[in-house]
C-alpha cells in the first residue's frame, strides 16, 4: 500500500472511530448501559455514571481497515483473515457482557479457544520462542501469553484514556519498527490503523471521559494487538515485542504477585493496579496519570527500535529501568489525598 493510501486510510479510520463513538454514546445512555461510581464489580475509577461499550466503534473501524489492508497489501501475514474471525469469537460475548452479563468462565474459555486457534495459525518464519523450546511447549506458552496479554490489556481500561493511549502507543511503536526495525511493512500498515482507531476513541475517552471502552473494545483490541506482538517475535524481534508493553506488564506483574503472596482472590475485579491507585488515592487527575505512563511508553518505543537494531541487552536494561521508574512515580510521585 502506498504512503498516501495508508495515510488516507489511517485518517478515515480515526474519523470513523470518533464519529461512530459519538453516535453510539446516546444509544448506550438511552438504554442505561452505564457504569456507576462505586459499582461493586466495576474496575473503573470514576465519579459520574458513564456509558460503557464505546469500544464497538474501535472494533468495527479496525476490522474494516484491516480488511482493506489485507486486500491491498501483499506483505500482511497470510492468517489475518482467520485472526479477524477469531477476534469475532471474543467480540460477541464481550458485547453481550457489556449490555448485560456473560459468565466469566464462558469469556475465559472463549479466550483460550481463540488464542489456541490463533497460535496454530501463526505463519511467521520463526516460532515465538525462536526455537529455544520444544514445539509443544512453545505452543502452550504462546497460548498462555496471548490470553494473558488480552486480559492485561483489558485491565488497562480502568481510568480515562489509559487503554486507548496504550493502543495508540503499541500501534505507533510497531509502525516505527516497520520503518527502522526490519519487520514487514504489512505489520506497520496494520498497526498504524490500530493507533488511528485508538486516537479516534480518545476524542471521547480522554479525561474527563464521556464514554468507556468496555469489554467490546478492550478484549478484541487486546487480542489483535497481542497478535501483532507475536508476529514481531516470529519475525525475530522478540525483544521489541517484550519492551513495548513492559510498563503495564510490570504494573500487572507486581500487583498480582502481591495479591497471590497475600492470599487474595486475584481473579476478582479490583482497583489495585498502580495506575488505578494513583488515580484514586492521590490528587493526580486521570490525565496526569496517563501522561506519566505515556512519557515512559515513548521512551520504550525508542528502546524497542534500538533493540531491533541488535543492541538487545542495553535496550532491555533501559526498558526495565524505565518501567521501574514509572511504577515508582505512580506509587510515590503524586501527593496523596487528605482522607481526614
TARA-V390811 format. One record per run of one state. SS is the DSSP state (H for helix, E for strand, C for the rest). FROM is the first residue (numbers start at 1). LEN is the number of residues. If there is no record, write none. Layout:
# TARA-V390811
{{SS;FROM;LEN} {SS;FROM;LEN}}
This chain:
# TARA-V390811
{{C;1;2} {H;3;28} {C;31;3} {E;34;2} {C;36;14} {E;50;2} {C;52;3} {H;55;18} {C;73;7} {H;80;20} {C;100;4} {H;104;18} {C;122;13} {H;135;21} {C;156;6} {H;162;19} {C;181;4} {H;185;21} {C;206;9} {H;215;20} {C;235;3} {H;238;7} {C;245;1} {H;246;16} {C;262;12} {H;274;8} {E;282;1} {C;283;3} {H;286;23} {C;309;3} {H;312;21} {C;333;3} {E;336;1} {C;337;4}}
